[in-house]
């Protein structure tokens, strides 16, 4: 159960590429990486999950927390590259109505 988190920061834009599985074992590492970034004023965070093979409710919890922090600091939060399975997870929980999700990767083909 591995997770890889690649963060690229360019002024207010923060791009995060997550690979692997997001579950009870890896979610704390994800939280540890994302929460400090989410607290920056006016941050524009884009999280790419195109290489995430599995995510459970603990992963959803991390993204809800990050989303709330970003919004509290006048920022924008977007998740891209969702597989059909992950997109369905966000839809079933109602988070797709709250969090900006996009199954396509901007400027590219999935």
Helices and strands as residue ranges (DSSP letters): E 3-10, E 13-22, H 27-38, E 44-55, H 57-72, E 76-80, H 84-92, G 95-97, E 100-102
